[in-house]
């Protein structure tokens, strides 16, 4: 992303800002893109699905962490992450 930004500035003959400013612009662009993706996904969810996703953020495992954070701890493709019965337990 940074390379593309620098190349575009050079193509347009724009004086390059400082590195910290370039990093900030790139970070802002990434956040904006993530928000657009999130909004697009959410727009396709029905009320029940939204409620279920919201519950992942509020439901706690062992009274310590949210179900969402707990689920993120499992690595995709790692054997033993999901027990044979198909249910993950804390």
N, C-alpha and C positions, 0 to 999 in steps of 0.2 A: 504494500500500500504506500509506504513511504517513497519507494522508488518511483512509483507512478506519479505521486504528488510532485516530486522533484523534477521529473521529466516534463510534466505539464507546465510547471513554472518556467522551466527553461524554454520550452516551446513557445510560450507566450511572452517570453523575455521579461518575466517578473522576478524581481530581486527576492532571493530565498530568505525567508524569516529564520530566526535562530532555531536550533535543534529542539529546544523545549517547546517552542510554538508549533513546530511541525508535529511533534509527538502529541501535543494537545489536540490539534486539528484531526489527526488520525484517530485518536481515542474517541473524540466526539463523533466522528463519522461511524465508527464501529458501534457505538452505543445507539446512535440513530437507526442504523441498519437493524440491530437486534430488536429495537422497539417496533419497527415496521414488520418484521417477521413475527414477533409475538402477537401484534394486533391482527395480523392476517390469520394466524392460527386460531386465535380466540374467536374471531368472527365466524368461524365454521363450527364452533362448539355449541351444543344445545345446553339448556339450563342445568340439566342433570350432570352433564360432564363438567361444567364449570364448578358446580358445587363439589363434585368429587375431587377436582384438582385443588380447590380452596381447602378442602379437608386435609390434604397432604401437608399443607403449610401450618395448620393449626393443631392437628392430632399429634400427640407426643408419644415417643417410645421410651419406656422406662422413666417417664417424667423428666427427661433430660433434653432430648433433641426432637425436632419435628420429624414426622414420618418421611418428608421429602429429603431432609439431610441424611436420615438413616438409609434411605434407598440409594442415595448417591454414593454411599460407601462401597457398594457392590460393583465389582469390575465386570464389564461385559465380556463374556467368553471365558471367564475364570472358573475352572471346575470347583465345585464346592460352594459357590456363591448362593445357589438355590438348591435347597434340599431335594431329594428324590421325589417327594410328594408335590413339588412345585410351589410350595409356600415358603416365603422367607420369614424367618423368625429373628427377633432381635437377640 
